[in-house]
Amino acid sequence: MVYHAKTDIILTIIIFLLFWLFGAISLLSFTSLSTVIIMSTTFIVSVVFIWWYVNSIKFVFCENYLLVKGGPFKSKIPYQSITRVSPTTEKYTGYLISSSDKGLEYFIKQQLTVV
């Protein structure tokens, strides 16, 4: 079973536009074309990576573990290590950066195993 995290679209768009605005302002101070190209490429790759991470968070319920995926990151959490699950309104916890204002918070006995 796969559940995709709900994202707050307005907050995500505002953050994305602010990234672009600050990136454009920082490029105005450079005069060399090669510096502008390198800075632009680095900035675009960074923004695309963050956008991919924030908008691809999903939870996969496998037979023996919970698999949490966000961009290139994965975490396997065995069901036996989950000690408690409770509702939360914190937006910036765990994988749920820029998520909706309601969610579930899970507590585990040990460190996550990153795959």
URPEFEN-V447375 format. One record per pair of residues at least 12 apart in sequence whose C-alpha atoms are under 10 Angstrom apart, sorted by the first residue. I is the first residue (numbers start at 1). J is the second residue. D is the distance in Angstrom with one decimal. If there is no record, write none. Layout:
BEGIN
{{I J D} {I J D}}
END
This chain:
BEGIN
{{1 59 8.3} {1 60 5.8} {1 61 5.2} {1 62 7.1} {1 63 9.6} {1 66 9.9} {2 58 6.9} {2 59 5.7} {2 60 4.5} {2 61 6.3} {2 62 8.9} {2 66 10.0} {2 67 9.3} {2 68 9.8} {3 57 8.9} {3 58 5.6} {3 59 5.1} {3 60 6.5} {3 61 8.3} {3 68 9.7} {4 55 9.0} {4 56 7.5} {4 57 6.1} {4 58 4.2} {4 59 6.3} {4 60 8.7} {4 68 9.9} {4 69 9.5} {5 54 9.2} {5 55 8.1} {5 56 7.8} {5 57 5.6} {5 58 5.6} {5 59 7.5} {5 70 9.6} {5 95 9.3} {5 96 7.4} {5 97 10.0} {5 98 10.0} {5 99 7.0} {5 100 8.1} {5 103 8.8} {6 55 8.6} {6 56 9.8} {6 57 8.5} {6 58 9.1} {6 96 8.8} {6 98 9.1} {6 99 5.9} {6 100 5.7} {6 101 9.2} {6 102 9.2} {6 103 8.9} {7 54 7.9} {7 55 7.0} {7 56 9.6} {7 57 9.1} {7 91 9.9} {7 96 8.3} {7 97 8.5} {7 98 6.1} {7 99 4.1} {7 100 5.1} {7 101 8.8} {8 55 9.9} {8 91 9.5} {8 97 9.7} {8 98 6.2} {8 99 5.4} {8 100 4.9} {8 101 7.7} {9 55 9.6} {9 98 8.4} {9 99 8.6} {9 100 8.6} {10 98 9.6} {11 98 6.7} {11 99 8.7} {11 100 9.3} {12 51 8.4} {12 54 8.4} {12 55 8.9} {12 97 9.4} {12 98 6.2} {12 99 8.5} {13 51 9.8} {13 98 10.0} {15 51 9.8} {15 98 9.0} {16 47 7.6} {16 48 9.6} {16 50 9.1} {16 51 7.8} {19 43 8.8} {19 44 9.7} {19 46 9.7} {19 47 7.3} {20 43 8.6} {20 44 8.7} {20 47 8.2} {23 39 8.7} {23 40 7.9} {23 43 6.8} {23 44 8.9} {23 47 9.8} {24 40 8.6} {24 43 9.5} {26 39 9.0} {26 40 9.8} {27 39 7.4} {27 40 7.6} {27 43 10.0} {49 71 7.7} {49 72 9.1} {50 71 8.4} {50 97 10.0} {51 71 8.8} {52 70 8.1} {52 71 5.7} {52 72 8.8} {53 69 8.9} {53 70 5.2} {53 71 4.0} {53 72 7.3} {53 73 8.3} {53 95 8.9} {53 96 9.8} {53 97 8.9} {54 70 7.0} {54 71 7.4} {54 95 8.2} {54 96 7.5} {54 97 6.3} {54 98 6.7} {54 99 8.0} {55 70 7.9} {55 71 8.0} {55 96 9.6} {55 97 9.3} {55 98 8.8} {55 99 8.9} {56 69 7.4} {56 70 5.5} {56 71 5.7} {56 72 9.3} {57 69 5.5} {57 70 4.2} {57 71 6.9} {57 72 10.0} {57 73 9.4} {57 74 9.7} {57 95 7.1} {57 96 7.3} {57 97 9.2} {57 99 9.3} {58 70 6.5} {58 71 9.3} {58 74 9.7} {58 95 9.2} {58 96 9.6} {59 74 9.8} {59 75 9.7} {60 76 9.5} {61 77 9.8} {61 79 9.5} {62 76 9.6} {62 77 10.0} {62 78 9.4} {62 79 9.6} {63 78 9.5} {63 79 9.1} {64 76 9.6} {64 77 8.7} {64 78 6.1} {64 79 6.3} {64 80 8.6} {65 77 5.3} {65 78 4.0} {65 79 5.2} {65 80 8.3} {65 81 9.2} {65 82 9.7} {66 78 6.2} {66 79 6.7} {66 82 9.5} {67 114 9.9} {67 115 9.5} {68 95 8.2} {68 114 9.7} {69 95 8.4} {69 115 10.0} {70 95 6.8} {70 96 8.8} {70 97 10.0} {73 95 9.5} {73 114 7.6} {73 115 7.7} {74 112 9.7} {74 113 8.6} {74 114 5.9} {74 115 5.6} {75 95 10.0} {75 112 6.3} {75 113 5.8} {75 114 4.6} {75 115 5.9} {76 112 6.8} {76 113 5.7} {76 114 6.5} {76 115 6.9} {77 108 8.2} {77 110 9.3} {77 111 9.0} {77 112 6.3} {77 113 6.9} {77 114 9.0} {78 108 9.1} {78 112 9.1} {78 113 9.2} {79 108 9.0} {80 108 8.7} {80 109 8.7} {81 107 8.3} {81 108 5.2} {81 109 5.2} {81 110 6.8} {81 111 9.3} {81 112 9.4} {82 106 6.8} {82 107 5.7} {82 108 4.3} {82 109 6.5} {82 110 8.8} {83 106 7.6} {83 107 5.6} {83 108 5.3} {83 109 6.5} {83 110 9.9} {84 105 8.3} {84 106 5.7} {84 107 5.2} {84 108 7.3} {84 109 9.5} {85 104 6.6} {85 105 5.6} {85 106 4.3} {85 107 6.3} {85 108 9.2} {86 103 8.6} {86 104 5.6} {86 105 5.3} {86 106 6.5} {86 107 8.6} {87 102 7.3} {87 103 5.8} {87 104 4.5} {87 105 5.9} {87 106 8.7} {88 101 8.1} {88 102 6.0} {88 103 5.3} {88 104 5.6} {88 105 6.0} {88 106 9.6} {89 101 5.2} {89 102 4.8} {89 103 6.3} {89 104 8.4} {89 105 9.2} {90 102 7.5} {90 103 8.0} {90 104 9.5} {90 105 9.1} {91 103 8.4} {93 105 8.2} {94 106 9.6}}
END
